[in-house]
Amino acid sequence: MDYTATMFKTQAGRAVAGTVSAANPNSPNLPNSPSPFGLHTLALNHVNFVLGEGETIAVMGPSGSGKSTLLHALAGIIRPTCGTVTFRGADLGTMSDADRTKLRRSTFGFVFQSGHLLPELPAVENIALPMMLNGAPYRAATDAAMLWLERMGLKALATHRPGEMSGGQMQRIAIARALAVRPAVVFADEPTGALDQSTGREVMGILMAAARDNGAAVIVVTHDPNVADFCSRTVTMQDGQLGEVTR
Protein backbone atom coordinates (compact mmCIF):
# COMPACT_ATOMS: atom_id res chain seq x y z
CA MET A 1 0.00 0.00 0.00
CA ASP A 2 1.22 3.45 -0.81
CA TYR A 3 -0.72 6.17 0.98
CA THR A 4 1.70 9.03 0.35
CA ALA A 5 -0.22 10.77 -2.37
CA THR A 6 -3.51 10.81 -0.50
CA MET A 7 -2.33 11.41 3.06
CA PHE A 8 0.77 13.60 2.76
CA LYS A 9 -1.00 16.93 3.22
CA THR A 10 -2.82 15.77 6.33
CA GLN A 11 0.26 14.27 7.95
CA ALA A 12 2.05 17.61 8.49
CA GLY A 13 4.91 16.59 6.26
CA ARG A 14 5.11 12.97 7.33
CA ALA A 15 4.51 10.60 4.44
CA VAL A 16 2.80 7.28 5.11
CA ALA A 17 3.09 4.18 2.96
CA GLY A 18 2.94 0.45 3.37
CA THR A 19 2.29 -3.01 1.99
CA VAL A 20 -0.07 -5.74 3.12
CA SER A 21 0.44 -9.25 1.74
CA ALA A 22 2.80 -9.51 -1.23
CA ALA A 23 4.12 -6.23 -2.62
CA ASN A 24 5.41 -5.60 -6.12
CA PRO A 25 9.22 -5.64 -5.89
CA ASN A 26 9.41 -3.44 -8.99
CA SER A 27 7.21 -0.74 -7.50
CA PRO A 28 8.75 2.75 -7.76
CA ASN A 29 7.52 3.50 -4.23
CA LEU A 30 10.25 1.68 -2.34
CA PRO A 31 11.63 3.04 0.94
CA ASN A 32 13.24 6.47 0.52
CA SER A 33 12.49 6.57 -3.21
CA PRO A 34 11.66 9.91 -4.86
CA SER A 35 8.01 10.94 -5.09
CA PRO A 36 6.26 14.16 -6.05
CA PHE A 37 6.20 15.02 -2.35
CA GLY A 38 9.79 14.15 -1.47
CA LEU A 39 11.27 11.14 0.35
CA HIS A 40 9.11 8.74 2.30
CA THR A 41 9.36 5.50 4.22
CA LEU A 42 7.09 2.49 4.39
CA ALA A 43 4.70 2.28 7.35
CA LEU A 44 3.81 -1.31 6.38
CA ASN A 45 6.58 -3.16 4.61
CA HIS A 46 5.76 -6.57 3.04
CA VAL A 47 3.34 -7.45 5.83
CA ASN A 48 1.41 -10.72 5.77
CA PHE A 49 -1.14 -11.02 8.56
CA VAL A 50 -3.93 -13.52 9.18
CA LEU A 51 -6.59 -13.26 11.87
CA GLY A 52 -8.61 -16.43 12.40
CA GLU A 53 -12.26 -16.70 13.46
CA GLY A 54 -12.47 -16.04 17.20
CA GLU A 55 -8.71 -15.51 17.52
CA THR A 56 -7.21 -12.89 19.83
CA ILE A 57 -3.97 -11.20 18.76
CA ALA A 58 -1.93 -8.39 20.32
CA VAL A 59 0.23 -6.17 18.10
CA MET A 60 3.13 -4.60 20.00
CA GLY A 61 5.87 -2.22 18.97
CA PRO A 62 7.23 1.29 19.51
CA SER A 63 5.43 4.42 18.41
CA GLY A 64 5.66 4.91 14.66
CA SER A 65 6.29 1.22 13.95
CA GLY A 66 3.11 0.82 11.89
CA LYS A 67 0.77 -0.76 14.44
CA SER A 68 -2.14 1.62 13.98
CA THR A 69 -1.65 1.69 10.21
CA LEU A 70 -1.97 -2.09 10.18
CA LEU A 71 -5.13 -1.88 12.29
CA HIS A 72 -6.66 0.76 10.00
CA ALA A 73 -5.81 -1.25 6.89
CA LEU A 74 -7.33 -4.44 8.29
CA ALA A 75 -10.48 -2.54 9.30
CA GLY A 76 -10.93 -0.94 5.90
CA ILE A 77 -10.37 2.57 7.23
CA ILE A 78 -7.39 2.96 4.89
CA ARG A 79 -7.81 1.73 1.33
CA PRO A 80 -4.79 -0.22 0.01
CA THR A 81 -3.22 0.77 -3.30
CA CYS A 82 -0.92 -2.26 -3.44
CA GLY A 83 -1.41 -5.69 -1.97
CA THR A 84 -4.74 -6.98 -0.66
CA VAL A 85 -6.79 -6.95 2.52
CA THR A 86 -9.53 -9.59 2.47
CA PHE A 87 -12.33 -10.47 4.84
CA ARG A 88 -14.24 -13.71 4.30
CA GLY A 89 -13.18 -13.70 0.66
CA ALA A 90 -14.06 -10.06 -0.04
CA ASP A 91 -11.31 -7.64 -1.06
CA LEU A 92 -11.68 -4.49 1.04
CA GLY A 93 -9.55 -2.55 -1.42
CA THR A 94 -12.04 -2.96 -4.26
CA MET A 95 -15.14 -2.22 -2.16
CA SER A 96 -16.91 1.10 -2.53
CA ASP A 97 -16.71 3.55 0.37
CA ALA A 98 -20.36 2.82 1.15
CA ASP A 99 -19.76 -0.94 1.32
CA ARG A 100 -16.71 -0.55 3.54
CA THR A 101 -18.68 1.78 5.83
CA LYS A 102 -21.46 -0.81 6.03
CA LEU A 103 -18.91 -3.52 6.86
CA ARG A 104 -17.38 -1.45 9.65
CA ARG A 105 -20.82 -0.60 10.99
CA SER A 106 -22.31 -4.10 10.99
CA THR A 107 -19.43 -6.58 11.15
CA PHE A 108 -16.53 -4.79 12.87
CA GLY A 109 -16.42 -3.28 16.35
CA PHE A 110 -14.00 -0.59 17.53
CA VAL A 111 -12.59 0.36 20.92
CA PHE A 112 -10.19 3.31 21.06
CA GLN A 113 -7.99 4.75 23.78
CA SER A 114 -10.33 7.66 24.51
CA GLY A 115 -13.58 5.75 24.05
CA HIS A 116 -14.87 8.09 21.32
CA LEU A 117 -18.29 8.26 22.92
CA LEU A 118 -20.65 11.01 21.76
CA PRO A 119 -20.66 13.53 24.63
CA GLU A 120 -24.24 14.68 24.02
CA LEU A 121 -25.75 11.19 24.26
CA PRO A 122 -26.45 9.21 27.45
CA ALA A 123 -24.80 5.83 27.90
CA VAL A 124 -27.78 3.82 26.68
CA GLU A 125 -28.00 5.78 23.42
CA ASN A 126 -24.23 5.64 22.85
CA ILE A 127 -24.50 1.85 22.92
CA ALA A 128 -27.71 1.78 20.87
CA LEU A 129 -26.49 4.12 18.13
CA PRO A 130 -24.65 1.54 15.94
CA MET A 131 -27.68 -0.74 16.09
CA MET A 132 -29.98 2.09 15.04
CA LEU A 133 -27.63 3.00 12.20
CA ASN A 134 -28.02 -0.60 11.05
CA GLY A 135 -31.79 -0.16 10.95
CA ALA A 136 -32.90 -1.33 14.39
CA PRO A 137 -35.88 0.59 15.86
CA TYR A 138 -35.08 2.89 18.77
CA ARG A 139 -36.92 0.77 21.34
CA ALA A 140 -35.29 -2.49 20.27
CA ALA A 141 -31.83 -0.89 20.17
CA THR A 142 -32.14 0.76 23.58
CA ASP A 143 -33.57 -2.43 25.13
CA ALA A 144 -30.53 -4.34 23.85
CA ALA A 145 -28.27 -1.55 25.10
CA MET A 146 -29.80 -1.81 28.58
CA LEU A 147 -28.94 -5.51 28.66
CA TRP A 148 -25.34 -4.63 27.84
CA LEU A 149 -25.28 -1.97 30.56
CA GLU A 150 -26.51 -4.55 33.03
CA ARG A 151 -23.85 -7.00 31.87
CA MET A 152 -21.18 -4.33 32.37
CA GLY A 153 -22.50 -3.49 35.83
CA LEU A 154 -23.41 0.03 34.68
CA LYS A 155 -27.21 -0.05 34.55
CA ALA A 156 -27.35 2.88 36.99
CA LEU A 157 -25.46 5.02 34.45
CA ALA A 158 -27.97 4.50 31.62
CA THR A 159 -28.95 8.17 31.51
CA HIS A 160 -25.49 9.56 32.33
CA ARG A 161 -23.44 11.28 29.66
CA PRO A 162 -19.71 10.59 29.17
CA GLY A 163 -18.70 13.73 31.08
CA GLU A 164 -20.34 12.23 34.17
CA MET A 165 -18.37 8.96 34.01
CA SER A 166 -14.90 7.79 34.99
CA GLY A 167 -12.40 6.63 32.38
CA GLY A 168 -13.02 2.97 33.20
CA GLN A 169 -16.77 3.41 32.96
CA MET A 170 -16.46 5.10 29.57
CA GLN A 171 -14.30 2.26 28.27
CA ARG A 172 -16.85 -0.31 29.42
CA ILE A 173 -19.53 1.66 27.57
CA ALA A 174 -17.28 1.69 24.49
CA ILE A 175 -16.83 -2.10 24.74
CA ALA A 176 -20.59 -2.58 25.02
CA ARG A 177 -21.11 -0.36 21.98
CA ALA A 178 -18.53 -2.32 19.98
CA LEU A 179 -19.99 -5.71 20.86
CA ALA A 180 -23.69 -4.85 20.76
CA VAL A 181 -23.79 -5.34 16.97
CA ARG A 182 -22.29 -8.84 17.47
CA PRO A 183 -19.23 -8.14 15.30
CA ALA A 184 -17.00 -10.77 13.78
CA VAL A 185 -13.90 -8.74 14.66
CA VAL A 186 -13.18 -6.17 17.38
CA PHE A 187 -10.35 -3.73 16.67
CA ALA A 188 -8.92 -2.18 19.86
CA ASP A 189 -6.32 0.59 19.59
CA GLU A 190 -4.57 1.16 22.95
CA PRO A 191 -7.85 0.45 24.80
CA THR A 192 -6.25 0.86 28.24
CA GLY A 193 -3.80 3.65 27.37
CA ALA A 194 -5.68 6.29 29.37
CA LEU A 195 -6.38 4.06 32.37
CA ASP A 196 -4.44 3.10 35.48
CA GLN A 197 -3.07 -0.45 35.55
CA SER A 198 -5.77 -1.90 37.79
CA THR A 199 -8.64 -0.40 35.79
CA GLY A 200 -6.90 -1.39 32.56
CA ARG A 201 -6.75 -5.03 33.59
CA GLU A 202 -10.42 -4.93 34.57
CA VAL A 203 -11.39 -3.40 31.22
CA MET A 204 -9.33 -5.94 29.26
CA GLY A 205 -10.86 -8.80 31.21
CA ILE A 206 -14.34 -7.54 30.36
CA LEU A 207 -13.45 -7.00 26.69
CA MET A 208 -11.95 -10.44 26.18
CA ALA A 209 -14.70 -12.27 28.08
CA ALA A 210 -17.46 -10.47 26.20
CA ALA A 211 -15.76 -11.02 22.85
CA ARG A 212 -15.28 -14.71 23.62
CA ASP A 213 -18.94 -15.09 24.58
CA ASN A 214 -19.94 -13.47 21.28
CA GLY A 215 -17.47 -15.49 19.20
CA ALA A 216 -15.68 -12.35 18.03
CA ALA A 217 -12.02 -12.20 17.05
CA VAL A 218 -9.99 -9.43 18.68
CA ILE A 219 -6.91 -7.56 17.51
CA VAL A 220 -5.36 -5.24 20.10
CA VAL A 221 -2.69 -2.62 19.43
CA THR A 222 -0.80 -1.92 22.65
CA HIS A 223 2.49 -0.88 24.23
CA ASP A 224 1.64 -2.78 27.41
CA PRO A 225 2.78 -6.42 27.79
CA ASN A 226 0.17 -6.87 30.52
CA VAL A 227 -2.53 -6.12 27.93
CA ALA A 228 -0.90 -8.43 25.41
CA ASP A 229 -1.04 -11.26 27.96
CA PHE A 230 -4.82 -11.31 27.59
CA CYS A 231 -4.47 -12.42 23.94
CA SER A 232 -3.76 -15.91 22.64
CA ARG A 233 -0.72 -14.72 20.69
CA THR A 234 1.38 -11.62 20.12
CA VAL A 235 3.11 -10.21 17.06
CA THR A 236 5.64 -7.39 17.13
CA MET A 237 6.15 -4.55 14.66
CA GLN A 238 9.35 -2.66 13.96
CA ASP A 239 9.87 -0.24 11.07
CA GLY A 240 6.70 -1.45 9.36
CA GLN A 241 7.62 -5.13 9.50
CA LEU A 242 6.12 -7.92 11.56
CA GLY A 243 8.46 -9.71 13.92
CA GLU A 244 8.35 -13.22 15.25
CA VAL A 245 5.09 -14.54 16.60
CA THR A 246 5.14 -15.34 20.32
CA ARG A 247 2.66 -17.40 22.29
Backbone hydrogen bonds, N-H to C=O, Kabsch-Sander energy under -0.5 kcal/mol:
donor,donor_aa,acceptor,acceptor_aa,energy
3,Y,16,V,-0.5
7,M,3,Y,-2.2
8,F,4,T,-2.0
10,T,7,M,-0.7
11,Q,7,M,-0.8
11,Q,8,F,-1.1
12,A,9,K,-0.6
13,G,8,F,-1.1
14,R,11,Q,-1.6
15,A,13,G,-0.7
18,G,1,M,-4.6
19,T,44,L,-2.1
20,V,82,C,-0.7
21,S,47,V,-5.6
27,S,24,N,-1.9
30,L,28,P,-1.0
32,N,40,H,-3.2
33,S,30,L,-2.1
38,G,35,S,-1.8
43,A,17,A,-5.6
44,L,17,A,-1.1
45,N,240,G,-3.4
46,H,44,L,-0.6
47,V,19,T,-1.5
52,G,50,V,-0.5
55,E,52,G,-2.0
57,I,218,V,-2.8
58,A,233,R,-2.2
59,V,220,V,-3.4
60,M,58,A,-0.5
60,M,235,V,-2.6
61,G,222,T,-0.5
65,S,62,P,-1.7
70,L,66,G,-2.4
71,L,67,K,-2.2
72,H,68,S,-2.7
73,A,69,T,-2.2
74,L,70,L,-2.6
75,A,71,L,-1.8
76,G,73,A,-1.1
77,I,72,H,-2.2
78,I,72,H,-1.5
84,T,20,V,-0.8
87,F,90,A,-2.5
90,A,87,F,-2.0
92,L,85,V,-2.9
92,L,90,A,-0.7
93,G,85,V,-0.6
94,T,91,D,-1.0
95,M,91,D,-0.6
95,M,92,L,-0.7
100,R,96,S,-2.4
101,T,97,D,-2.4
102,K,98,A,-2.2
103,L,99,D,-2.2
104,R,100,R,-2.4
105,R,101,T,-2.0
106,S,102,K,-2.2
107,T,103,L,-2.6
108,F,103,L,-1.2
109,G,185,V,-2.5
111,V,187,F,-2.5
113,Q,189,D,-0.6
115,G,112,F,-0.9
116,H,114,S,-0.6
121,L,118,L,-1.6
123,A,157,L,-0.6
123,A,160,H,-2.1
124,V,158,A,-2.2
126,N,122,P,-2.2
127,I,123,A,-2.0
128,A,124,V,-1.8
129,L,125,E,-1.8
132,M,128,A,-2.2
133,L,129,L,-2.6
134,N,130,P,-1.1
135,G,132,M,-1.8
136,A,131,M,-2.4
141,A,137,P,-2.6
142,T,138,Y,-2.8
143,D,139,R,-2.2
144,A,140,A,-2.1
145,A,141,A,-2.2
146,M,142,T,-2.2
147,L,143,D,-1.5
148,W,144,A,-1.7
149,L,145,A,-2.4
150,E,146,M,-2.3
151,R,147,L,-2.2
152,M,148,W,-2.2
153,G,150,E,-1.1
154,L,149,L,-3.2
157,L,154,L,-2.1
158,A,155,K,-1.6
160,H,157,L,-1.6
164,E,161,R,-2.6
165,M,162,P,-2.0
170,M,166,S,-2.4
171,Q,167,G,-2.0
172,R,168,G,-1.9
173,I,169,Q,-2.1
174,A,170,M,-2.4
175,I,171,Q,-2.3
176,A,172,R,-2.3
177,R,173,I,-2.6
178,A,174,A,-2.2
179,L,175,I,-2.2
180,A,176,A,-1.8
181,V,177,R,-0.5
182,R,179,L,-2.0
184,A,107,T,-2.5
185,V,107,T,-1.4
186,V,217,A,-2.8
187,F,109,G,-3.3
187,F,185,V,-0.5
188,A,186,V,-0.6
188,A,219,I,-2.7
189,D,111,V,-2.3
189,D,187,F,-0.5
190,E,188,A,-0.7
190,E,221,V,-2.8
193,G,190,E,-1.6
195,L,192,T,-1.9
200,G,196,D,-2.9
201,R,197,Q,-2.2
202,E,198,S,-1.8
203,V,199,T,-2.7
204,M,200,G,-2.5
205,G,201,R,-2.3
206,I,202,E,-2.1
207,L,203,V,-2.6
208,M,204,M,-2.8
209,A,205,G,-2.1
210,A,206,I,-2.6
211,A,207,L,-2.4
212,R,208,M,-2.3
213,D,209,A,-2.3
214,N,210,A,-1.4
215,G,211,A,-0.6
215,G,212,R,-1.0
216,A,211,A,-2.5
217,A,184,A,-3.0
218,V,55,E,-2.7
219,I,186,V,-2.4
220,V,57,I,-2.8
221,V,188,A,-2.9
222,T,59,V,-2.2
222,T,220,V,-0.5
227,V,224,D,-0.7
228,A,224,D,-2.0
229,D,225,P,-1.6
230,F,227,V,-1.7
231,C,228,A,-2.0
232,S,56,T,-0.9
233,R,56,T,-1.3
234,T,246,T,-2.5
235,V,58,A,-2.9
237,M,60,M,-2.8
238,Q,241,Q,-2.3
240,G,65,S,-2.0
241,Q,238,Q,-1.7
243,G,236,T,-4.3
246,T,234,T,-2.8
